[in-house]
Amino acid sequence: MTAPRPEFEVVGPLTGRGEQVDAILRALPDWFGIESAIVDYVNAVKTMPTFEARADGQTVGFVSLKHFGQHATEVYVMGVLGEHHRKGVGRALMDRAFGWAAKEGFEFIQVKTVSGDSKDPNYALTRKFYLSMGFVPLEVFPTLWDAHNPCLQLIRVLDKPL
C-alpha cells in the first residue's frame, strides 16, 4: 500500500514574498548555502511575480520569475522543501508559471543552474528536473558565478495560449 500524496495548492502570482522565500531557502542548505546569495534572492523576489505551493496552509515551495524585455522571462529562483520533493510540487509550480508567462505574452523562459562540470549530486537532480520540464541546455558560462560554480543556461519555448 502506498501512502496518500499530500494535498497542496498553487497560488499566484504574488509579490512581497520575501519572508516565505527566506524560510524555504534556509531549509535547503545543499542548494542555498551562501548567506549573501540568500539575502540577495530574498530582496529581489519582493517585487517579482512569485508562485507558491501551499500544503495545510504553509508554503512548501515557490518559484519567482524575472522578466527580460517583452519576449523572455527567467526562473530567477525556485525552492521546494525537501519533504515535498518528488511529490509533484515542483512540476505544479512550473506548470503554473509557464501558463501565466505565456498568457502575459512571453515566448521564452530560461533558467540558470550549476552545470554538469560540477559533480554536485544535488545539482545533478536539479538539472534532471529542468530537463524533465522541457528545458534544453543553451550555454555554459564557466565563471559567471565563480570557477567552482559553472553556470548552465537552459531555455524553453512557452506554449502560446489558446
PyMOL commands that set and color helices and strands:
alter all, ss='L'
color gray80, all
select helices_A, chain A and resi 18-26+35-45+82-84+89-103+121-132
alter helices_A, ss='H'
color red, helices_A
select strands_A, chain A and resi 9-14+50-55+58-68+72-80+108-114+136-146+149-157
alter strands_A, ss='S'
color yellow, strands_A
deselect
rebuild
show_as cartoon
